[in-house]
């Protein structure tokens, strides 16, 4: 990808393919599905048929062997129709399965990843707890070794896809006395365990993207369900957050683009005082600001994704430039998404407040991106920390 955001021929074809599918298969369902708060049940199999599940996975697992630029592009394109469902796809493919891929054994990969690529399995990731949000390291979910089994007790909340998932990766304290150094990563199949309950959470935005509270009560897991080694969970968690923040920036970017495109069309067609409202300077100001905000956020997100693709291990964490770039990407795009959504509603006036207009759901979905994947406040903390580290040279 060139610095002027001229995508390659292959990337343009990928974007066109996904948008044709989203606008013809997904869009006609959205008003009803959003009102009912239901996910289209075949969406992951549809994406599997398109070949865009597991975009960065090697071809031997059924993936496309592409990069995080392409992942971001796919998520943005889906979000032009549904920000919420783009998040659902990202939560499964990037947060859950890609993080699993990086840290699992080859035997684990061979068993799990083909099902993720085909769309047979939907995944979810468990970090946040009822009393551990931004302070993730204070999680209280415990995994105790009893014989050859791990016994899990605790809860994870705000878990995207939990009500519909077949597979979950999550983090638990395996050595509580060691604090953050005593956290490990685990995985399991929902239909193969007992002692796990999922309760759906109702939300006013991001409808169609199912969210759940997952409760563990003496849930037993075999030794082989440990991922990446005992007490290695913090490194796994923090390294995955960067690709999460970068690629999920595509969700809000797609929503921003939809807000701009829909608002521009409406402003040209809506006549007041004898002429289209697009001729009024205050409306023009909003449209111009929406455009600039979207384009600036796009630079932050795609430059971060392109940089990530140049790295051998493609992981971030404390003390890396990628951590700063990823936090900046979602910080700016998330806050800009809310602002663009508000401007879009204002342009539409009363019609923007009616649920049968697509602009209303594009607006409702945006606010989450100032909260999810690390709040705006946490992202600013990360950026400042990385700017002030002793070995930070410039890289601006």
Secondary structure, DSSP 8 states (H G I E B T S, - for coil): --TT----HHHHHHHHHHHHHIIIIIHHHHHHHHHHT---TTHHHHHHHHT-TTTTS-GGGT-----HHHHHHHHHHHHTT-HHHHHHHHIIIIIIIIHHHHHS-HHHHHHHHHHHHHTS--EEEE--BTTBSS-GGG---EEEEETTEEEEEEEEEEEETTTT-SEEEEEEESSGGGGGGGEEEEEEEGGG-SSEEEEE---SSSTTS-EEEEEEEEEEEEGGGEESSTT-HHHHHHHHHHHHHHHHHHHHHHHHHHHHHHHHHHHHH-EETTEEGGGSHHHHHHHHHHHHHHHHHHHHHHHHHHHHHHSSS----TT-HHHHHHHHHHHHHHHHHHHHHHHHHHHHGGGGGSTTSHHHHHHHHHGGGGTTTS-HHHHHHHHHHHHTSTT-----
